[in-house]
Amino acid sequence: MKKANYKFIGITAIFVLLFLVSCNNDEVDPIIPSTTPVVEKLKTGIMNGTLEENFTLNNSTNYELTGSFIIPEGITLNIPPGTQIEVDNGGTDVYIAVLKGGKININGTDSNPVVMSSANANPGDWGGLTICGNATTTAGINAEAEVGGFIYGGTNNTDNSGSIKYLVIKGTGAQINSESQYNGVSFYAVGSGTTIKNVAVINGSDDGVEFFGGTVSVENLYLENNEDDSVDWTEGWNGTVTNTYISHTISGFSTAFEGDKINNNPNFINVTAISTVGGKALQFKKESGATITNLYLEGYDTNIDMKDNGALSNVQIDGTDADLNNAYNTGNKVDISNWTWKNEELFQ
């Protein structure tokens, strides 16, 4: 008789337990993934605001950049091959910025580059791409950038801000004030762990690319009709650029190269700069300099300009001090015949 009672009690306990579990399940709310407003806009093709979670764009979506788009510390934006971003003609209010500790991975290919451009690609239409890193700069740790007031600079020269491969960017250089403009791509203390390959900056009203300190290097750089300097560097940048091709067909630009302040001896391997409208090729301010291997210049009124009478020995060209009287037209031109990616148009 006792065994039967035990069996009854056991069965009853099981039913009570199942009932309680069933009741508890009814009371638990379903888990709903959180999505931020910025991500919701991205899903409709609108880029605007500060990204709060890692996100990968969809290359079948035509994106519109309508304001500032910021990738903050700890967040990564991935951009697949063939992605096209049409930028509003909004001047300094429209730009993409990667802050210290954030990452951008632009994964274009030779046949499917990533394109960022205003509709008409007119100089000054928008602010361009700014990347801030933790590498060293003579401006110090946590310096403030002239664009956006972004903070940059640290002690990690191998810092990694992501990867940029096969990017075409047009219509940049919006005017901030009488002294400053956005560049096509600005590298603020970007470290050597960042990969930059195959970048074209076309029709910028300021510099094509500018390096503010840092150690980042670039391979295959195409710069066409940027109204200030095609390549500019300052604050002790000491990376390497391999294969640079610069084209000037519109008068009124500043220079093909401009170095400023201290000489931390950046390296340029294979440089071709061609102008059909005269102008200055290479300008060095204060004590700046560089080591240049295989230089070819064509069509400039002035090839070497030591603006502040810095030492010519600071500029080493093919193993010797820069020569103000050298035409520098015997080097081998950078072959861009297979750089077909640079001609990619928006929404073709």
C-alpha positions as CSV (number, residue, x, y, z in Angstrom):
1,M,0.0,0.0,0.0
2,K,2.9,2.4,0.8
3,K,4.4,1.8,-2.7
4,A,1.1,2.8,-4.4
5,N,1.1,6.0,-2.3
6,Y,4.7,6.8,-3.3
7,K,3.8,6.3,-7.0
8,F,0.8,8.6,-6.7
9,I,2.8,11.3,-5.0
10,G,5.5,11.0,-7.6
11,I,3.1,11.3,-10.5
12,T,1.4,14.3,-8.9
13,A,4.7,16.1,-8.4
14,I,5.6,15.7,-12.1
15,F,2.3,17.2,-13.2
16,V,2.7,20.1,-10.8
17,L,6.2,20.7,-12.1
18,L,5.1,20.6,-15.7
19,F,2.3,23.1,-14.9
20,L,4.6,25.5,-13.2
21,V,7.1,25.3,-16.1
22,S,4.2,25.9,-18.6
23,C,3.1,28.9,-16.6
24,N,6.5,30.4,-16.4
25,N,7.1,30.0,-20.2
26,D,3.9,31.9,-20.8
27,E,5.2,34.8,-18.7
28,V,8.6,35.1,-20.5
29,D,8.7,37.7,-23.3
30,P,10.2,36.6,-26.6
31,I,13.8,37.9,-27.2
32,I,13.7,40.6,-29.9
33,P,17.0,41.7,-31.4
34,S,17.6,45.4,-30.8
35,T,18.3,47.6,-33.9
36,T,19.4,51.1,-33.7
37,P,17.8,53.9,-35.7
38,V,21.0,54.4,-37.7
39,V,20.9,50.7,-38.8
40,E,17.2,51.0,-39.6
41,K,18.1,53.8,-42.0
42,L,21.0,51.8,-43.5
43,K,18.5,49.1,-44.3
44,T,16.6,51.6,-46.5
45,G,19.8,52.9,-48.1
46,I,20.3,56.1,-46.0
47,M,23.7,56.7,-44.4
48,N,23.4,59.3,-41.6
49,G,24.4,59.3,-37.9
50,T,26.7,57.4,-35.6
51,L,26.9,53.7,-36.1
52,E,26.4,51.8,-32.9
53,E,26.9,48.2,-34.0
54,N,29.0,46.4,-36.6
55,F,27.4,46.5,-40.0
56,T,28.0,45.3,-43.5
57,L,26.5,47.3,-46.4
58,N,24.7,45.5,-49.2
59,N,26.2,46.0,-52.6
60,S,22.8,45.6,-54.3
61,T,21.5,48.7,-52.4
62,N,22.1,52.2,-53.8
63,Y,23.2,54.2,-50.7
64,E,22.8,57.9,-50.1
65,L,25.0,59.7,-47.7
66,T,22.8,62.5,-46.4
67,G,24.9,63.9,-43.5
68,S,27.8,62.9,-41.3
69,F,28.3,59.2,-40.9
70,I,30.6,58.3,-38.0
71,I,32.2,54.9,-37.1
72,P,33.2,55.3,-33.4
73,E,35.6,53.3,-31.2
74,G,34.9,49.6,-31.2
75,I,32.7,49.6,-34.2
76,T,33.4,48.2,-37.7
77,L,31.8,49.1,-41.0
78,N,32.3,46.6,-43.9
79,I,31.7,47.7,-47.5
80,P,31.6,44.9,-50.1
81,P,32.8,45.1,-53.7
82,G,30.7,47.2,-56.1
83,T,29.0,49.2,-53.4
84,Q,28.0,52.7,-54.6
85,I,27.4,55.6,-52.3
86,E,25.9,58.8,-53.8
87,V,26.7,61.8,-51.6
88,D,24.4,64.8,-51.1
89,N,25.8,68.1,-52.1
90,G,25.9,69.2,-48.5
91,G,29.3,70.7,-48.1
92,T,30.9,70.3,-44.6
93,D,27.8,68.6,-43.2
94,V,28.3,65.5,-45.3
95,Y,31.3,63.2,-44.7
96,I,32.4,59.8,-43.4
97,A,34.6,59.7,-40.4
98,V,36.3,56.7,-38.6
99,L,37.2,57.7,-35.1
100,K,40.1,56.3,-33.0
101,G,39.5,52.6,-32.3
102,G,36.9,52.3,-35.1
103,K,37.5,50.4,-38.3
104,I,36.4,50.6,-42.0
105,N,36.9,47.8,-44.4
106,I,36.4,48.8,-48.0
107,N,36.6,45.6,-49.9
108,G,36.4,46.7,-53.6
109,T,38.0,44.7,-56.4
110,D,39.6,45.5,-59.7
111,S,36.3,44.9,-61.6
112,N,34.0,46.1,-58.8
113,P,35.5,49.1,-56.9
114,V,33.7,50.9,-54.2
115,V,32.6,54.4,-55.4
116,M,31.8,57.4,-53.2
117,S,30.7,60.5,-55.2
118,S,28.3,63.4,-55.3
119,A,26.0,63.3,-58.3
120,N,28.0,65.7,-60.4
121,A,31.4,65.1,-58.8
122,N,32.0,68.8,-58.5
123,P,34.9,69.9,-56.3
124,G,33.7,70.9,-52.8
125,D,30.4,69.1,-52.9
126,W,31.1,67.1,-49.7
127,G,33.6,66.5,-47.0
128,G,35.3,63.2,-48.0
129,L,36.6,60.4,-45.9
130,T,38.5,61.0,-42.6
131,I,40.3,58.3,-40.6
132,C,41.7,58.9,-37.1
133,G,44.2,56.5,-35.5
134,N,46.3,55.9,-32.5
135,A,49.8,56.2,-34.1
136,T,52.3,58.9,-33.2
137,T,52.2,62.5,-34.5
138,T,54.1,65.6,-33.6
139,A,50.8,67.1,-32.6
140,G,50.8,64.8,-29.6
141,I,48.4,62.4,-28.0
142,N,44.7,63.1,-28.4
143,A,45.3,66.0,-30.8
144,E,42.3,67.8,-32.3
145,A,41.8,67.6,-36.1
146,E,41.2,70.7,-38.2
147,V,38.2,68.8,-39.7
148,G,35.3,67.9,-37.4
149,G,37.2,68.5,-34.2
150,F,38.0,64.7,-34.2
151,I,40.5,63.4,-31.7
152,Y,43.6,61.5,-33.0
153,G,47.1,60.5,-32.1
154,G,48.6,58.0,-29.6
155,T,51.6,55.7,-29.1
156,N,50.7,52.7,-31.2
157,N,52.5,53.0,-34.6
158,T,51.1,49.5,-35.7
159,D,47.5,50.6,-35.0
160,N,44.9,49.1,-37.4
161,S,42.0,51.2,-38.6
162,G,40.9,48.6,-41.1
163,S,41.5,48.2,-44.9
164,I,40.7,50.2,-48.0
165,K,41.0,48.4,-51.3
166,Y,39.8,49.7,-54.7
167,L,38.1,53.0,-53.7
168,V,37.1,55.8,-56.1
169,I,36.2,59.0,-54.4
170,K,35.0,62.2,-56.2
171,G,33.8,65.7,-55.5
172,T,35.4,66.3,-52.1
173,G,37.0,69.3,-50.4
174,A,34.2,71.2,-48.8
175,Q,35.3,74.5,-47.3
176,I,35.4,74.6,-43.5
177,N,36.7,78.2,-43.1
178,S,39.1,80.5,-44.9
179,E,42.0,78.4,-43.9
180,S,40.7,74.8,-44.0
181,Q,38.9,72.4,-46.2
182,Y,38.2,68.7,-46.1
183,N,40.5,66.5,-48.2
184,G,39.5,63.5,-50.4
185,V,41.0,61.1,-47.8
186,S,42.5,62.4,-44.5
187,F,44.8,60.1,-42.5
188,Y,45.1,61.4,-39.0
189,A,47.8,59.4,-37.1
190,V,46.8,56.2,-38.9
191,G,49.0,53.2,-38.1
192,S,50.9,50.8,-40.2
193,G,48.5,48.0,-39.5
194,T,46.0,49.7,-41.8
195,T,46.0,48.5,-45.4
196,I,45.5,51.0,-48.2
197,K,45.7,49.9,-51.8
198,N,44.3,51.2,-55.1
199,V,42.7,54.5,-54.2
200,A,41.6,57.2,-56.7
201,V,40.7,60.7,-55.6
202,I,39.3,62.9,-58.4
203,N,38.0,66.5,-58.6
204,G,38.7,67.6,-55.0
205,S,38.8,71.3,-54.2
206,D,41.5,70.7,-51.6
207,D,44.1,67.9,-51.2
208,G,43.7,64.5,-52.7
209,V,45.1,62.8,-49.7
210,E,46.8,64.2,-46.6
211,F,48.8,62.5,-43.9
212,F,48.9,64.0,-40.4
213,G,51.6,62.1,-38.7
214,G,51.2,58.3,-38.5
215,T,52.9,55.4,-40.2
216,V,50.4,54.2,-42.7
217,S,51.5,53.2,-46.2
218,V,49.7,53.2,-49.5
219,E,50.0,51.2,-52.7
220,N,48.7,52.5,-56.1
221,L,47.4,56.0,-55.7
222,Y,45.7,57.9,-58.5
223,L,45.0,61.6,-58.1
224,E,43.3,63.7,-60.8
225,N,42.5,67.5,-60.7
226,N,42.7,68.1,-57.0
227,E,42.8,71.9,-56.6
228,D,45.2,72.2,-53.7
229,D,47.9,69.5,-53.2
230,S,47.5,66.0,-54.7
231,V,49.6,64.5,-51.9
232,D,50.2,66.5,-48.7
233,W,51.9,65.4,-45.4
234,T,52.8,67.0,-42.1
235,E,53.3,66.2,-38.4
236,G,56.0,63.7,-39.0
237,W,54.3,61.1,-41.2
238,N,56.8,58.5,-42.3
239,G,55.0,55.9,-44.3
240,T,55.6,54.7,-47.9
241,V,53.6,55.3,-51.0
242,T,54.3,52.9,-53.9
243,N,53.1,53.9,-57.4
244,T,51.7,57.4,-57.4
245,Y,50.1,58.8,-60.6
246,I,49.1,62.5,-60.6
247,S,47.3,64.3,-63.4
248,H,46.7,68.1,-63.7
249,T,44.6,69.3,-66.6
250,I,42.9,72.3,-64.8
251,S,45.0,75.3,-63.9
252,G,45.1,77.0,-60.4
253,F,46.1,74.0,-58.3
254,S,48.8,74.3,-55.6
255,T,51.2,71.5,-56.1
256,A,51.5,67.8,-56.9
257,F,53.4,67.1,-53.6
258,E,53.6,69.3,-50.4
259,G,55.6,68.3,-47.4
260,D,55.5,70.5,-44.3
261,K,57.2,70.8,-40.9
262,I,59.8,68.3,-39.6
263,N,61.4,65.7,-41.9
264,N,60.5,62.2,-40.8
265,N,61.6,61.0,-44.3
266,P,58.6,59.4,-45.9
267,N,59.3,57.2,-48.9
268,F,57.8,57.5,-52.4
269,I,58.6,54.7,-54.8
270,N,57.6,55.3,-58.5
271,V,56.1,58.8,-58.8
272,T,54.6,60.2,-62.0
273,A,53.1,63.7,-62.1
274,I,52.0,65.2,-65.4
275,S,50.5,68.7,-66.0
276,T,49.1,70.2,-69.1
277,V,48.7,73.6,-67.4
278,G,52.1,74.3,-65.8
279,G,52.3,74.9,-62.0
280,K,54.5,73.5,-59.3
281,A,55.4,69.9,-58.9
282,L,57.1,69.2,-55.6
283,Q,57.1,71.7,-52.7
284,F,58.8,71.3,-49.3
285,K,58.1,73.7,-46.4
286,K,60.3,74.4,-43.4
287,E,62.6,71.3,-42.9
288,S,60.4,68.7,-44.6
289,G,61.8,66.2,-47.0
290,A,61.4,62.8,-48.5
291,T,63.1,59.9,-50.2
292,I,61.9,59.5,-53.8
293,T,62.8,56.6,-56.1
294,N,62.0,56.7,-59.8
295,L,60.5,60.2,-60.3
296,Y,59.0,61.4,-63.6
297,L,57.7,64.9,-64.0
298,E,56.2,66.5,-67.1
299,G,54.7,69.9,-67.9
300,Y,55.4,71.9,-64.7
301,D,56.8,75.4,-64.5
302,T,58.7,74.6,-61.3
303,N,59.8,71.1,-60.4
304,I,61.4,71.6,-57.0
305,D,60.4,74.4,-54.6
306,M,62.1,74.7,-51.2
307,K,59.6,77.2,-50.0
308,D,61.4,78.1,-46.7
309,N,64.9,77.5,-47.9
310,G,65.2,74.1,-46.3
311,A,68.2,72.0,-47.2
312,L,68.1,70.3,-50.5
313,S,69.7,67.3,-48.9
314,N,66.4,66.7,-47.0
315,V,65.0,65.6,-50.4
316,Q,66.7,62.5,-51.8
317,I,65.7,61.7,-55.4
318,D,67.2,58.6,-56.9
319,G,70.0,58.6,-54.4
320,T,71.1,62.2,-54.7
321,D,70.2,65.6,-53.2
322,A,67.3,67.3,-55.0
323,D,68.5,69.5,-57.9
324,L,66.5,72.7,-58.7
325,N,67.7,72.6,-62.3
326,N,66.9,68.9,-63.0
327,A,64.0,68.3,-65.3
328,Y,63.3,64.9,-63.8
329,N,61.9,63.6,-67.0
330,T,64.0,60.5,-67.5
331,G,62.4,58.1,-65.0
332,N,60.0,55.4,-65.9
333,K,56.3,56.4,-65.9
334,V,54.0,54.6,-63.6
335,D,52.0,52.3,-65.9
336,I,48.3,52.8,-65.2
337,S,47.0,51.1,-68.4
338,N,45.5,48.3,-66.2
339,W,44.1,50.6,-63.5
340,T,40.7,50.4,-65.1
341,W,39.0,50.5,-61.7
342,K,39.8,54.2,-61.4
343,N,37.4,55.2,-64.2
344,E,34.3,53.7,-62.4
345,E,31.3,56.0,-62.5
346,L,28.5,56.2,-60.0
347,F,25.3,54.3,-60.8
348,Q,26.3,53.2,-64.3
